[in-house]
Amino acid sequence: MGGFFGVVSRNDCVMDLFFGTDYHSHLGTRRGGMAVYGPSGFQRSIHNIENSPFRTKFERDVEELKGNSGVGSISDNEPQPLLIQSHLGSYAIVTVGKINNEQELVKLAFENGHIHFMEMSGGRINATELTAAIINQKQSLVEGLVYAQEMIEGSMTILLLTPEGIYASRDRYGRTPVVVGKKDDACCVSFESFAYINLGYHDYYELGPGEVVLVNAGGVQSLSAPRREMKMCSFLWVYYGYPTSSYEGINVEQMRYNCGRILADRDLGCKGGCSGCPGHSQPAADSGEAPIHPDIVAGVPDSGIAHAIGYANESGIPFARPFIKYTPTWPRSFMPQNQSQRNLIAKMKLIPVDTLIRDKSLLLIDDSIVRGTQLGETTEFLYQSGAREVHIRPACPPLLFGCKYLNFSRSNSDLDLITRRIIREREGDNVSPELLADYANPDSQNYKEMVEEIRRRLNFTSLKFHRLDDLIESIGLPRERLCTYCWDGKE
């Protein structure tokens, strides 16, 4: 994943750029960068932020960088911003997204006269440089940005810092957000809408899918109209997005409350109207499921907390925090790339509260189950700490497909997903799309048996995933406007 922030101001922009970029630190863990344009031209700084926060790495740069416009980036992958000199002029570029047809685009670039690529990330061509090479094949930046959106398979949102201002291009299907904030002497461009509020900006403009705009200190000029079709990433609301952000008018925190409320309604047997459960005191007689009686509802910190609050408010079961994240040294929600280190740090971050665990029945809400390793270890840890029961309610449906658009999943293969491992064991290596669709259907027998196997392996007392139709209701946008690929494989 990754995030970006840009500023065009009538005054020096570096402090706004610094803090606005820092507010995107929850979206990536590997590289941070800033580039500014001023009287002396372009300046740039990039640092590794794997072991320390963005702010500590860039404090000295803030004093040295000078300019009235700039772009910043937080990235899980390639170092950026990159400085580009081409027949279209000089610019700095940052991107967020994923290119699935890289080899085809590299070949095309060579055929069109591109000589070589300088930047390598993990042994591969830097996707941001490849994006610049595509843009440079056209006769203007706007033509190049529109061409890039047409040619890139996957998803790519792009910011270009130029002497004229910042060109912003939201990805073709609007899977990621681009919002513009404004104050008297400046405009900013941001992934997260909350990132500019404390800097004095107010909401001004939200780009549509595939739209290209030019942002300067005075406002926004639309240069290529938005496309009609949109596939906004649903997982931004479930997990990636910061609680104070809104996408397409839907606030992240409120959406998570909605998730928890609907999860509670499903448990109480009253989804679609209470029948036989006055005061939500027991499941409806026709729910077909054994009642559960948790003592407390808790969210796995931090991404499950808002979902848990929504569940507690709806069910009347008290919300509590049976374990606390140790934020002084583990303040960030992301983990190292190495899986064994991730597992260790996940354990180190959470400290139990014995009084709230021992002899208690706990209902935990996590944002999702990917491999299952961490949540399984957390559950075992709770049992060892004296928990009587551990009921799990993931805030999204079972993940059946690795993300092919935004790199939100660190899985190298779909078989890293616990769901796909179970399906392979049940069905063999060659599983048809029709059979996968059946496993994604919450009313099918295959789905129910897969969920029961996950519950058994991870030793949960009970397990019930958020249904996809309920998730879409939680967001409140039409289904055709949302990307649900990771759950149902539909593009």
N, C-alpha and C positions, 0 to 999 in steps of 0.2 A: 504494500500500500504506500501511501505517502501523502504529503500535503504541501500547500504553497500559499504564499502571501505576496502581494505586490502593492506598491505605493507610487503615485505620481502627485507631487506637491509643488506649490509655489515657493516653498522653503525647504530646508534640509529635511530629508525623509528618513534618515538612518535609524533614529530611535523608534519611530513607528514601525519600520520594517523589522527591526530586531524583535520587538515585543510581539508583533503580529505573527511572525514566523515561529517564535517560541511557543505561541499558543496552539501550534499544530504538532507539538512533540508527541502527543498520544497516537499519532498516525504512522510513526516510523521510528526505527532505533539505530540505524547504521550511519547515515550521513546527514549532515546539515550544511547548508550553504547560503550565501547571500551575494548578490551582485548589484552594484549601483552605477548610475550614469550621472556625471556632473561635468563641471568645466574642464576637468582633466581627462575626460573620457570614461571608459569603463574600468571599474575595479571589482575584484572578486575575491571571496574567501570561502574555502570548503574545509570542514573538519570531520573527523571520525567522532561520533557521539555514542558509540556502543557502551562505553563505561562511565560516561558522565553527561550531565544534562547539556542541552543546547546553550543555555545562558552562560555557563562557566567557560565554554570553549570560544565564545564569540565576544566576551566582554572587552577584550583588547581591540578587536576589529571595529567595534562601535566607535572607538575614539579615532581610528585611522581612516575609515571609509567616509567619503563625502559625496553627496549627490542629492538631486531633487527627485529622482525616481529610482526605483529598485525592485528586485524580485528576490524572494527567499524560498528555500525548499527544505523540507524534512523528507528523507527517503529511506526506504528499506532496501533499496537496490543500488542503482548507479549514482556516482557522485554528480552533483549538479548544484547550481546553474553552470552551463557551458557557455563560453564566449565564442561566437561564430563570426567569421569574416567571409562574405560571399558576394556574388554579383548583385544581391539584393541589399547590400550594405552590412553594417555591423549590428549584431544584436546578442543579447543573452537569452538563453532558453531554459525553461524548467517544464517538466512533464509529470503527469500522474497517470498511470495506466499500465497496459500490458500489450505487447505486439506478438501475435500468434503466427504471422506469416513472415518472420524475420528474414529467412533465407531468400524468399522470393523478392523481398524489397531490397536486400543487399545486392542481389544479382541485377535488379532493375537499375539501382543507383550506379553500378559499375558500367552498365550498358549506356547510361546517359551521361557518362563522362566523369563520374565521381572516381577519384584515383585511389583513395585509401581512407580508412577509419583510424583515428588516433586513440580514442578512449576504449578501454576494455574493462568490463566489470565481471568478475568471476569467470574469466576466460571467454566471455561473450562480448559482442559489440554493444556498447552503451546504447540503450534504447533511445535515450534523449538525443544523442548524436545522429542516430539513424533517422529519427523524426526530422531533425534539421536537414539532413540530406534529401529527404522527400520534399520538404518545403522549398528547398533551393532549386528544384527542377522546374519551377514555374517562374513567371516573369514579374510577379509581385508577391508580397508577403500574404496578402489576402487570398490570392489564387493558390498559393502554396499551402496555406492552412486548410482551405476547403479540399484541396487535392489529398492532403494527408489524411483527412477524415474519411475520404472515399476509399483510400488505398489500404489503410491499416485495418487488419482483422484483429479484433479484440476491443480495446478501448484506449483512448488517449486524449487527455485534456492538456492543453498547451498554453503557456504564457510566454510571450516574446517581449523583452525589454528593449526598446529602441529609442533613439533621440526624440522621436515624435510622441512617445508615450508607451503604454503597454497594450499589445494586441493579446486578447484572450479568446481562446477557442474551446468551448465545451465539447466533450467527446460526442460522437455522432448520435448516440442514443441517450445521452444525458444520464449515464450511469453514475457519474460523480457530479457534485454541485459546483457552480461558479457564481459567486455573489459579489456585487459591487457595493461598497459603502462610501458615504460622502460626508464631508464637513466643509466649512467655509473655504479653506485654502487647499484642499486635497481630496483625492479619491483613492480608494484601495480596492484590490481584487483579492478575494479570499475563497478558500475551500470551505472553511467553517464560518458560519455567519456570526458567531459570538466573538470571533477573534478581534474585531475592531471596535466593539462597543465601549470598552474602557479607554480606548484611544480617542474617543470623541466623535466617531463616525456614526451615522445612522443608516439604516437599510435604504438602498437607493434603486438597485436593479438586480434582477436574477436572470442569468442567461438561459435561453432555451436550448434544447438538444441540437448540437452541431452549429450553434450560432457563433459568429465571429464579431467581436466588437473592438473598438479602439478606445482606451480609457486615458484621459488626461486630467489635469487638475480641475478642469471645469465641469466634467461630466463624461457621458458615454455616447459613442456613436456606433450604431449597429451597421456593420459592413456586409454581413451575409445573414440572411434571415434564418430563424430557427426552423428546424425540421418538425414535422407534425408528430412523428412516432417517438415515444420515449420509453426507456426501460431503466428507470432509476433503481439502483442497488438497494434491495430491501434490507440487506444485512447492515447497512449504515445505521438504520434505526435500531436494529436489534443489539448491535455491539460496537461497531467502529465509531459512530458519531458521538461527539461530546454532548452531555445532557442538555447544555444550554443552546445548542444549535437547532435550527429548523431547516428542513429541506422541503421545497415545494409547499411551504406554509405549514408543515407538520412538525411540531416540536418533538425532539428525541425523548425527553423525559416524559412528556405526556403520553407518547406512544407506548413507552415501556410500562407506564401505569395501566394503560389499556390492555397490554399483553397479560399482565398479572391478574387483572380483573376477569378477563375471559378464561384464563387458566383456572381461576377459582370457580367460575361458573360451571366449567366442565366437571370439576371435582365434586361440586355440590349438586350436579345433576339438573341444573336450572338454566343451561344455555338455551336461549330462545324463549325464556319465560319459566318462572318457578311453578312447578306442579308437584305438590306433596312435600315441599321443604320449607315450611313457614319459618321466616327469620334465618334462612340458610343454615338451620341447625343440623340437618342430615341430608344425605343424598336422596333424590327423588326415587320413588319405589321402582320406577321403570328404567333407572340408569344402567342396570346390568352390571354394576361394579360394586365390590365390597367397600363400605365406608372407611374412611381414614379419619383419625382423630389426632392430628399433630398438636403438640403443646405450643410450638412457636413456628413462625415462618421466617426464613432467613435467605438473604441473597449472597451468592459467592462473590466476594469483593473483587472489583468494584462494579463490574458490568451487570451483575445479577440483582443489585440492591433495589433499583427502581422497580424492576419487575416484581420483586418480593413485596415492596410497599403496596403496589397495586393489588396483589393477591391478598395481603393482610387486610387492607381497607375493605375489600369486597367480602371476604369470608368472616371477618370479625376475629380471626385467630391473631394473637399478638405478634407483632414484628419484633425481632431481637437480632443481636449480632453475636452468635456463639463463637465466632473467631474474628479477629481484627487483623487488618493488613498493617504491617510495620512500615509506615510511610517515611520515617526519617531516612532510611537507607534504601527502601524499595518503593519510591514514590511513583514509578511509572508502571503503566498497565501492561506494557509489552515485555517480551522475554528475549534472551539471546537466540541466535539462529540454531545453535547446537541443541539437539533434543534432550540429551542427558543433562545438560546445564539447565535447560528450561524446567525439567522435572524437579531438579534439586531446588531451584530458586522458587518455584511454585510452592514447595513445602516450606522453605525458609520464610517466605513473606507472611504466612498466616499463623497467628498465635491464638491458641484456644482459650476460651473462657469456661473453665470447668463447671461453674455453677449453672451455666446455661446449656450444658451438654449432658451432664451425668443424669441418668435415669429419665431423659427426655425423649419424646418423639419429635423429630425435626423434619420439617419440609424445606428443602433447599431448592432455590431457583438459580440456575446458571444460564449464561446466554446461549450456550450450545454444547453439544458433545461432538468432538472431532475424533480424536483417537480413543478417548476415554481414559487414558492413562492417569491424568492429573485428578479428574473427578473420582475415579476409582480409588486412588490413593487417599484423597481427602475423606472419602466415605469410610475407608478402613481406619483412618486416623480418628474419626469421630466415634466409631465403635470402640476402639481401644481407649478412648477418653470417657467411655461410659454411656454413650448414646443407646437408647433402647430401640429406636427405629430411625431410618434415614430414607425419606421419600424424596424423589428427584423429579423436578418439573422443568425441563429445558424450555427456554423462551422462544424456540423456533423448532420447526420440524426436523426429523433426522436428515443429516447431510449425506447425500448420495453421490454428489458430483463435486470435484475440486473446481474452484472458481477459475474460469478461463478468461476473465476480463480485468480483474483488479488485483490479483495476487493476494487476496485476503487470507487464503489458506496457505500455510507453509508446507503442505503435503507435496511430496514429489510425485505421488501417484494416487489415484483414487483408492488404491488398496491400503493406503495409510488410514483411511476412514474406517472406523469400527464397523459401520454398516456394510461396507463393501467386502470386508473380510468375512463377515458372517454370511453374506449372500454367496460369495465364492465357495465357502465350505458347504453350503446347502445345494448350490446349483452347478458348481464347476466353473471353469475359466471362461466359457463362452456364454455370456448372459445377454439375451436380446433386449432391445429397447422396450419392447412390450412387457417383458418380465420385470424390468427395472421400474417401469411405470406402475406395475401392480404393487411392488414393494413400497412405492411412494404413496399409495392410496391408503389413508388411515382406516378405511372401512374393509380392507381386504384381509384375508387370513394370513397371507405372507407377511404383511406389515405387522400384524399382531404377534406373530411368532418371532419375527426379527426383534421387535421391541422387548419381548419377554426374554430372548437370549441375551440382549444387552443388559437387561436388569439382572439376570442370573450371573453373568460374567463379572459385572462390576459390584455385585452384592448389595444392590439397592433393595429396600423393603418394597417399594413400588416405583414405577417409572411411567410417566405419561408426558409425551411431547406435545408442544403447541401444534395444532393443526394448521395447515397452510391457509385454509379459508379463514380461520380465526386470526392468523397473522395479518392477512390482507385487511381484514376488518379493523385490526388494531392500528394499522397505518392510516387507513381512511382514504386511500387513493384507489381508482379503478385498477383491477388486476392487470389490464393490458398496458398500464403505465409503469409497471414494476417489473424488475428482473427477479425471477425466482429460480434461476437455473440450478443453483447449488442444491435445491430440494427436489425439483421435478425434472431437471434436464431440458426444460423448454427454453429456447433462445428467443 
